[in-house]
Amino acid sequence: MIATLHLFELLEHKLISLLKSLDATDWNKPTVAKLWTVKDVAAHLLDTRVRTIALFKNYAGDSPEAIHSFQALVNYLNRLNADWVKAIPLLKMVAVMG
């Protein structure tokens, strides 16, 4: 097995540096993920991180409906991603309101 765990911390630091360097125009640029902007992709990455932390805290979220096909799995994951992208503006509003 190839040891890669040590690379993730460096990757996170580089990603954070990149995100900090973006201006308002950059955040709204399109990506190869067709319907997603840079901001949406960053929200997706944050969602993944938050879910990982929640799993370590013994909370996996609501159980999905039964998944019996590849397409059902894709639909479930797309729904999770879309829900988080929609939630990010609410988090921003809460942060502004204090």
C-alpha positions as CSV (number, residue, x, y, z in Angstrom):
1,M,0.0,0.0,0.0
2,I,1.2,3.5,-0.8
3,A,1.3,5.8,2.2
4,T,-0.7,9.0,1.4
5,L,-2.2,10.0,4.7
6,H,0.6,12.5,5.4
7,L,-0.3,14.4,2.1
8,F,-3.8,15.3,3.2
9,E,-2.8,18.0,5.7
10,L,-0.6,19.6,3.1
11,L,-3.4,19.4,0.6
12,E,-5.8,21.1,3.1
13,H,-3.4,23.9,3.8
14,K,-2.8,24.5,0.1
15,L,-6.6,24.5,-0.6
16,I,-7.2,27.0,2.3
17,S,-4.5,29.3,0.9
18,L,-6.0,29.1,-2.5
19,L,-9.5,29.9,-1.2
20,K,-8.2,32.8,0.8
21,S,-6.6,34.3,-2.3
22,L,-9.9,34.4,-4.3
23,D,-11.7,37.7,-4.8
24,A,-15.5,38.0,-5.1
25,T,-15.4,37.5,-8.9
26,D,-13.4,34.3,-8.5
27,W,-16.0,32.8,-6.1
28,N,-18.7,33.1,-8.7
29,K,-16.8,31.7,-11.7
30,P,-18.1,28.5,-13.4
31,T,-16.4,25.2,-12.9
32,V,-16.2,21.9,-14.9
33,A,-19.1,20.8,-12.7
34,K,-21.4,22.6,-15.1
35,L,-24.0,24.0,-12.7
36,W,-21.6,24.7,-9.8
37,T,-19.6,27.8,-9.2
38,V,-16.3,27.9,-7.3
39,K,-18.3,28.8,-4.2
40,D,-20.5,25.7,-4.7
41,V,-17.5,23.4,-5.0
42,A,-16.0,24.9,-1.8
43,A,-19.4,24.4,-0.1
44,H,-19.3,20.8,-1.2
45,L,-15.8,20.3,0.2
46,L,-16.9,21.9,3.5
47,D,-19.9,19.6,3.6
48,T,-17.6,16.6,3.3
49,R,-15.4,17.9,6.1
50,V,-18.4,18.6,8.4
51,R,-19.9,15.1,7.7
52,T,-16.5,13.5,8.5
53,I,-16.4,15.4,11.9
54,A,-20.0,14.4,12.6
55,L,-19.2,10.7,11.9
56,F,-16.4,10.9,14.4
57,K,-18.9,12.4,16.9
58,N,-21.2,9.4,16.3
59,Y,-23.8,11.2,14.1
60,A,-24.2,10.0,10.6
61,G,-27.2,12.1,9.7
62,D,-30.6,10.8,8.6
63,S,-30.6,7.4,7.1
64,P,-31.0,7.3,3.3
65,E,-33.9,5.5,1.7
66,A,-33.0,2.0,0.5
67,I,-30.4,2.1,-2.2
68,H,-30.7,-0.8,-4.6
69,S,-29.0,0.5,-7.7
70,F,-26.1,2.5,-8.8
71,Q,-28.4,5.3,-10.1
72,A,-30.2,5.4,-6.7
73,L,-26.8,5.9,-5.0
74,V,-25.9,8.7,-7.5
75,N,-29.3,10.3,-6.9
76,Y,-28.8,10.2,-3.1
77,L,-25.3,11.7,-3.3
78,N,-26.5,14.4,-5.7
79,R,-29.3,15.3,-3.3
80,L,-26.9,15.5,-0.4
81,N,-24.6,17.8,-2.4
82,A,-27.5,20.0,-3.6
83,D,-28.9,20.3,-0.1
84,W,-25.6,21.6,1.3
85,V,-25.0,24.0,-1.6
86,K,-28.5,25.4,-0.8
87,A,-27.7,25.6,2.9
88,I,-24.5,27.7,2.6
89,P,-26.3,31.0,2.0
90,L,-28.2,30.4,5.3
91,L,-24.9,29.9,7.1
92,K,-23.6,33.1,5.7
93,M,-26.8,34.9,6.9
94,V,-26.4,33.5,10.4
95,A,-22.7,34.5,10.4
96,V,-23.6,38.1,9.4
97,M,-26.5,38.3,12.0
98,G,-24.2,37.0,14.7
